[in-house]
């Protein structure tokens, strides 16, 4: 192997499994490695340092390998400044642009390391050459003339390390629990949520219509009313069936108390949408006492923002639903800035959408009855997520009870 390059890694690279991932990736991609320096931290909080030589059969293969290792926090020894190239048109990336991870990232610009602001996965990095600031920029926001970072040179990624503290995200980090949520798991999630709130950060909830179908709507409404949830991300379906339940006591035409289908109940969700249309908006329907309870009612009363992103499948949709997907993404990003925790319950597509906009340091919990849905979220890049396999009707009331127990006892 005639082509080689030296890289270095630093931090808690052993107990976080980073070194193992690096070795596996090099071998999987047909390369080879030699450890030049390996300094192991002596105590729990001491960082380790490794310097490796990566070898490959061609320069192209070597570039591919180092590019993959970069995402684990590996950096080239050479301290070059970033290369910048102007975007030739709106939403047109230069060839060889750097594609971001969702991990904290810095770029070396004018011989100084500067943080990349608003980091999320699969975006560009744009450097403002006037202010000297760097921004993670989605393709939809890229403008002609923006100075876009090219390649990995001068880019530093901090891969998430195993948490030092004892807690939920230490013993379950990046795992999926195939069991229903035991009292222990739910209590740990409740404690983490209260820590996030105590730190002055927000808790977001990504919810699907299964929350209403499984009878957990009242429990979620209580979580919102009592101030545990600060923002709701969802679609047309959750809001529609929540309002249907408030108006008719049904969800998709089924009486949630008896489990029986109601004659003509299949039209209830259309009536619900129509009543909100008549009022003008969900908030107006609440003020006019058309909607008198439920998830959306509590959001309006508490002043909790809700981002309802539409899809091609929507009936209606409700007047509050954002049907422009780019606009919906931008609205989600605005409200994710101060989130320290996001709960994703019963909706794969919305969970992936929000997960794609989240930095890796935001505590993320995905709850779904289908284990494949939980795993798919992590496979799509939201590797910081903890997965709990459960239906919403079991999880949300249990979380509410655990939070109430923590507050009261």
C-alpha positions as CSV (number, residue, x, y, z in Angstrom):
1,X,0.0,0.0,0.0
2,X,1.9,3.0,-1.3
3,X,-0.4,5.8,-0.2
4,X,-0.6,6.9,3.5
5,X,-1.6,9.7,5.8
6,X,-1.4,10.3,9.5
7,X,-4.4,11.0,11.7
8,X,-4.8,11.6,15.4
9,X,-7.6,11.1,17.9
10,X,-8.0,12.5,21.4
11,X,-10.4,12.2,24.2
12,X,-12.2,9.2,25.8
13,X,-11.6,7.2,22.7
14,X,-11.3,3.8,24.4
15,X,-14.4,3.5,26.6
16,X,-16.5,5.3,24.1
17,X,-15.6,2.7,21.5
18,X,-14.2,5.2,19.0
19,X,-10.9,3.3,18.5
20,X,-12.7,0.1,17.7
21,X,-14.9,1.9,15.2
22,X,-11.9,3.4,13.6
23,X,-10.1,0.1,13.3
24,X,-13.2,-1.7,11.9
25,X,-13.9,1.0,9.4
26,X,-10.3,1.0,8.0
27,X,-10.4,-2.8,7.5
28,X,-13.9,-2.8,6.1
29,X,-12.8,-0.3,3.5
30,X,-9.8,-2.4,2.5
31,X,-7.1,-0.2,4.1
32,X,-4.5,-0.8,6.8
33,X,-3.3,1.0,9.8
34,X,-0.2,1.3,12.1
35,X,-0.4,2.8,15.6
36,X,2.5,5.3,15.9
37,X,1.6,6.7,19.3
38,X,-1.0,5.5,21.9
39,X,-1.2,7.3,25.2
40,X,-3.8,5.9,27.5
41,X,-5.5,8.0,30.2
42,X,-4.7,6.7,33.7
43,X,-7.9,7.7,35.4
44,X,-11.6,7.7,34.5
45,X,-11.6,11.4,33.4
46,X,-8.2,11.4,31.8
47,X,-8.3,11.6,28.0
48,X,-6.3,9.3,25.7
49,X,-4.4,10.2,22.6
50,X,-3.6,8.1,19.5
51,X,-1.7,8.8,16.3
52,X,-2.2,6.4,13.4
53,X,-0.8,6.0,10.0
54,X,-3.6,5.0,7.5
55,X,-2.5,3.2,4.3
56,X,-4.4,2.4,1.1
57,X,-3.7,1.1,-2.4
58,X,-4.7,4.4,-4.1
59,X,-5.0,8.1,-3.2
60,X,-8.8,7.9,-3.9
61,X,-9.2,4.9,-1.5
62,X,-7.1,6.7,1.1
63,X,-9.3,9.9,0.8
64,X,-12.4,7.8,1.2
65,X,-11.1,6.1,4.3
66,X,-9.9,9.3,6.0
67,X,-13.2,11.0,5.1
68,X,-15.1,8.2,7.0
69,X,-12.7,8.4,10.0
70,X,-13.2,12.1,10.1
71,X,-16.8,11.5,11.2
72,X,-15.5,9.7,14.3
73,X,-13.4,12.8,15.3
74,X,-10.2,11.7,13.6
75,X,-8.2,14.7,12.3
76,X,-5.3,15.0,9.9
77,X,-2.0,16.0,11.4
78,X,-1.5,18.9,9.1
79,X,-3.1,22.0,10.5
80,X,-4.3,23.5,7.2
81,X,-6.9,26.2,7.0
82,X,-10.2,25.3,5.4
83,X,-10.6,25.6,1.7
84,X,-13.5,27.8,0.6
85,X,-15.3,28.0,-2.7
86,X,-18.2,30.2,-3.7
87,X,-21.6,28.6,-4.5
88,X,-22.2,29.3,-8.2
89,X,-26.0,29.6,-7.7
90,X,-28.7,29.3,-5.0
91,X,-28.9,25.7,-3.7
92,X,-26.0,24.5,-5.9
93,X,-23.1,23.1,-4.0
94,X,-19.4,23.3,-5.2
95,X,-17.8,20.1,-6.1
96,X,-16.1,18.4,-3.2
97,X,-18.1,20.3,-0.5
98,X,-17.9,19.2,3.1
99,X,-21.0,17.4,4.3
100,X,-21.7,17.9,8.0
101,X,-22.3,15.4,10.8
102,X,-24.6,16.3,13.7
103,X,-21.6,16.4,16.1
104,X,-20.0,19.6,17.4
105,X,-17.7,20.9,14.6
106,X,-15.1,23.6,14.3
107,X,-13.2,24.9,11.3
108,X,-9.7,26.4,11.1
109,X,-10.1,29.8,9.4
110,X,-7.3,32.4,9.3
111,X,-5.2,30.2,11.6
112,X,-8.0,30.1,14.3
113,X,-10.5,27.4,15.2
114,X,-14.0,28.7,15.1
115,X,-17.2,26.8,16.0
116,X,-19.8,25.9,13.4
117,X,-23.1,27.3,14.6
118,X,-26.4,25.5,14.4
119,X,-24.9,22.1,13.6
120,X,-27.0,19.3,12.1
121,X,-26.3,16.4,9.7
122,X,-26.1,16.5,5.9
123,X,-25.6,20.2,5.4
124,X,-22.8,22.5,4.1
125,X,-20.6,24.8,6.2
126,X,-20.6,28.4,5.1
127,X,-18.0,30.9,6.4
128,X,-18.9,34.5,6.6
129,X,-15.6,36.1,5.6
130,X,-16.6,39.5,7.0
131,X,-17.5,38.4,10.5
132,X,-15.3,35.3,10.7
133,X,-18.2,33.1,11.8
134,X,-19.1,29.7,10.4
135,X,-22.6,28.4,9.9
136,X,-24.1,25.0,9.2
137,X,-26.3,25.7,6.2
138,X,-28.9,23.4,4.7
139,X,-29.1,23.1,0.9
140,X,-32.4,25.0,0.9
141,X,-30.7,28.1,2.5
142,X,-27.5,28.1,0.4
143,X,-27.2,31.3,-1.6
144,X,-25.1,32.2,-4.7
145,X,-21.7,33.5,-3.6
146,X,-21.7,31.8,-0.2
147,X,-18.2,30.7,0.9
148,X,-18.6,26.9,1.2
149,X,-16.1,24.7,3.0
150,X,-14.4,22.1,0.6
151,X,-13.1,18.8,1.9
152,X,-12.1,17.7,5.4
153,X,-8.9,19.7,5.7
154,X,-9.2,22.3,8.5
155,X,-12.4,20.7,9.9
156,X,-12.5,19.2,13.3
157,X,-15.4,17.0,14.6
158,X,-15.9,16.1,18.3
159,X,-17.5,12.6,18.3
160,X,-19.8,12.0,21.3
161,X,-18.1,10.3,24.2
162,X,-19.7,8.0,26.7
163,X,-21.3,10.1,29.4
164,X,-19.2,10.5,32.6
165,X,-22.1,10.7,34.9
166,X,-24.3,7.8,36.1
167,X,-27.7,8.0,34.5
168,X,-30.0,7.0,31.8
169,X,-27.7,8.0,28.9
170,X,-24.8,6.1,30.4
171,X,-26.2,2.6,30.6
172,X,-28.6,2.8,27.6
173,X,-26.7,5.1,25.3
174,X,-27.6,4.3,21.6
175,X,-29.5,1.1,22.5
176,X,-32.9,-0.2,21.9
177,X,-34.9,-1.8,24.8
178,X,-37.0,-4.7,23.5
179,X,-39.0,-4.8,26.7
180,X,-42.0,-2.7,27.6
181,X,-40.9,0.3,29.7
182,X,-40.2,-1.0,33.1
183,X,-40.8,1.4,36.1
184,X,-37.0,1.7,36.3
185,X,-36.5,2.9,32.7
186,X,-39.5,5.4,32.9
187,X,-38.2,6.8,36.2
188,X,-34.8,7.4,34.7
189,X,-36.3,9.2,31.7
190,X,-38.4,11.3,34.1
191,X,-35.3,12.2,36.1
192,X,-33.4,13.2,33.0
193,X,-36.3,15.3,31.8
194,X,-36.4,17.2,35.1
195,X,-32.6,17.8,34.9
196,X,-33.1,19.3,31.5
197,X,-35.8,21.6,32.7
198,X,-33.8,22.6,35.8
199,X,-30.9,23.5,33.5
200,X,-33.2,26.0,31.7
201,X,-33.4,24.0,28.5
202,X,-36.6,23.0,26.6
203,X,-38.2,19.6,26.1
204,X,-39.7,18.9,22.7
205,X,-42.1,16.2,21.8
206,X,-42.5,14.6,18.4
207,X,-45.9,12.9,18.3
208,X,-48.0,10.8,15.9
209,X,-51.7,10.0,15.9
210,X,-51.0,6.7,17.7
211,X,-50.9,8.9,20.9
212,X,-54.6,9.5,20.5
213,X,-55.5,6.1,19.1
214,X,-54.0,4.3,22.1
215,X,-55.8,6.5,24.6
216,X,-52.7,8.5,25.7
217,X,-54.1,11.9,24.6
218,X,-55.3,12.9,28.0
219,X,-51.9,12.1,29.6
220,X,-50.0,14.1,27.0
221,X,-52.5,17.0,27.5
222,X,-51.7,16.9,31.2
223,X,-47.9,16.8,30.5
224,X,-48.3,20.0,28.5
225,X,-50.6,21.7,31.0
226,X,-48.2,21.0,33.8
227,X,-45.3,22.5,31.9
228,X,-43.2,19.4,31.1
229,X,-43.4,19.9,27.3
230,X,-42.3,23.1,25.7
231,X,-42.9,22.5,22.0
232,X,-44.9,20.0,20.0
233,X,-43.7,18.7,16.6
234,X,-46.3,16.7,14.6
235,X,-48.5,16.5,11.5
236,X,-52.1,16.9,10.5
237,X,-53.1,13.5,11.8
238,X,-52.3,14.0,15.6
239,X,-54.0,17.4,15.7
240,X,-57.0,16.2,13.7
241,X,-57.7,13.1,15.7
242,X,-57.1,14.9,19.0
243,X,-59.8,17.4,18.0
244,X,-62.0,14.6,16.7
245,X,-61.8,13.0,20.1
246,X,-62.6,16.2,21.9
247,X,-65.7,16.8,19.7
248,X,-67.0,13.3,19.2
249,X,-65.2,11.0,21.7
250,X,-63.8,9.0,18.7
251,X,-60.5,8.6,16.9
252,X,-60.8,7.4,13.3
253,X,-64.4,6.8,14.1
254,X,-63.8,4.4,17.0
255,X,-65.1,5.1,20.5
256,X,-61.9,5.1,22.6
257,X,-63.8,4.2,25.8
258,X,-65.6,1.1,24.4
259,X,-63.4,0.2,21.4
260,X,-66.4,0.1,19.1
261,X,-66.7,1.7,15.7
262,X,-69.5,4.3,15.6
263,X,-72.0,4.4,12.8
264,X,-70.9,7.2,10.5
265,X,-67.8,7.7,12.6
266,X,-65.5,7.5,9.5
267,X,-66.7,11.1,8.8
268,X,-65.8,12.5,12.2
269,X,-62.3,13.6,11.4
270,X,-63.6,15.5,8.3
271,X,-66.2,17.2,10.5
272,X,-63.4,18.1,13.0
273,X,-61.3,19.7,10.3
274,X,-64.3,21.6,8.9
275,X,-65.1,23.0,12.4
276,X,-61.6,24.3,12.7
277,X,-61.8,25.8,9.2
278,X,-65.0,27.5,10.2
279,X,-63.3,29.0,13.2
280,X,-60.2,30.0,11.2
281,X,-57.5,28.2,13.2
282,X,-57.0,25.9,16.1
283,X,-56.3,28.8,18.4
284,X,-59.5,30.5,17.2
285,X,-61.5,27.3,17.7
286,X,-60.2,27.2,21.3
287,X,-61.1,30.8,22.0
288,X,-64.6,30.3,20.5
289,X,-65.0,27.2,22.8
290,X,-65.4,24.9,19.8
291,X,-62.4,22.9,21.2
292,X,-62.7,22.5,25.0
293,X,-60.0,20.1,25.8
294,X,-57.2,17.8,24.6
295,X,-53.6,18.1,23.4
296,X,-54.1,21.1,21.0
297,X,-56.3,22.9,23.5
298,X,-53.6,22.7,26.2
299,X,-51.0,23.9,23.7
300,X,-53.0,27.0,22.9
301,X,-53.9,27.7,26.6
302,X,-50.3,27.3,27.7
303,X,-48.8,29.2,24.7
304,X,-46.8,26.2,23.7
305,X,-45.8,26.4,20.0
306,X,-46.8,23.5,17.7
307,X,-45.3,22.9,14.3
308,X,-47.6,20.8,12.2
309,X,-45.8,19.7,9.0
310,X,-48.1,18.4,6.3
311,X,-47.8,15.4,3.9
312,X,-49.3,14.3,0.7
313,X,-51.7,12.0,2.6
314,X,-53.4,14.7,4.6
315,X,-57.2,15.2,4.7
316,X,-58.0,18.9,4.7
317,X,-55.5,19.7,6.0
318,X,-56.1,21.9,9.1
319,X,-55.4,25.6,8.5
320,X,-52.4,25.5,10.9
321,X,-50.6,22.8,8.9
322,X,-47.5,23.9,7.0
323,X,-47.8,22.4,3.6
324,X,-44.4,23.8,2.3
325,X,-41.8,21.2,3.5
326,X,-38.9,23.7,3.3
327,X,-40.9,26.2,5.4
328,X,-41.8,23.4,7.9
329,X,-38.1,22.5,8.2
330,X,-37.1,26.1,8.9
331,X,-39.8,26.4,11.6
332,X,-38.6,23.2,13.2
333,X,-35.1,24.4,13.3
334,X,-36.2,27.7,15.0
335,X,-37.7,25.8,17.9
336,X,-35.0,23.2,18.3
337,X,-32.3,25.8,19.3
338,X,-32.8,25.5,23.1
339,X,-34.0,21.9,23.3
340,X,-32.0,19.7,25.7
341,X,-34.3,16.7,25.3
342,X,-36.6,15.5,22.5
343,X,-39.2,12.7,23.0
344,X,-40.2,10.9,19.8
345,X,-43.4,8.9,20.2
346,X,-45.3,6.8,17.6
347,X,-44.2,8.5,14.4
348,X,-41.2,7.3,12.3
349,X,-41.3,9.9,9.5
350,X,-41.6,12.9,11.8
351,X,-39.0,11.5,14.2
352,X,-36.5,11.1,11.3
353,X,-37.3,14.6,10.1
354,X,-36.7,16.2,13.5
355,X,-33.7,13.9,14.3
356,X,-32.0,15.1,11.1
357,X,-32.1,18.6,12.5
358,X,-30.8,17.7,16.0
359,X,-27.2,18.0,17.2
360,X,-25.9,14.8,18.7
361,X,-25.6,16.3,22.2
362,X,-29.4,16.6,22.5
363,X,-30.8,13.8,24.6
364,X,-33.2,11.9,22.3
365,X,-35.7,9.2,23.3
366,X,-37.6,7.3,20.6
367,X,-40.7,5.3,21.6
368,X,-42.4,3.0,19.1
369,X,-44.3,-0.3,19.2
370,X,-42.3,-1.4,16.1
371,X,-38.6,-2.2,17.0
372,X,-37.7,-1.6,13.3
373,X,-38.9,2.0,13.5
374,X,-36.7,2.7,16.5
375,X,-33.6,1.1,14.9
376,X,-34.2,2.9,11.6
377,X,-34.1,6.3,13.3
378,X,-30.6,5.4,14.6
379,X,-29.5,4.0,11.3
380,X,-30.5,7.3,9.6
381,X,-27.9,9.1,11.7
382,X,-29.6,9.9,15.1
383,X,-27.1,7.7,16.9
384,X,-27.5,9.4,20.2
385,X,-31.1,8.2,20.5
386,X,-32.3,5.7,23.2
387,X,-35.0,3.4,21.9
388,X,-37.9,2.1,23.9
389,X,-40.2,-0.4,22.3
390,X,-43.6,0.3,23.6
391,X,-47.0,1.7,22.5
392,X,-47.8,5.3,23.4
393,X,-50.8,4.3,25.5
394,X,-48.4,2.6,28.0
395,X,-45.4,4.9,27.9
396,X,-47.0,8.4,28.2
397,X,-49.2,7.7,31.2
398,X,-46.3,5.9,32.9
399,X,-44.0,8.9,32.3
400,X,-46.6,11.3,33.7
401,X,-46.9,9.2,36.8
402,X,-43.1,9.0,37.2
403,X,-42.8,12.8,36.8
404,X,-45.6,13.4,39.4
405,X,-43.9,11.0,41.8
406,X,-40.5,12.8,41.4
407,X,-42.1,16.2,42.0
408,X,-44.2,15.1,44.9
409,X,-41.8,12.8,46.6
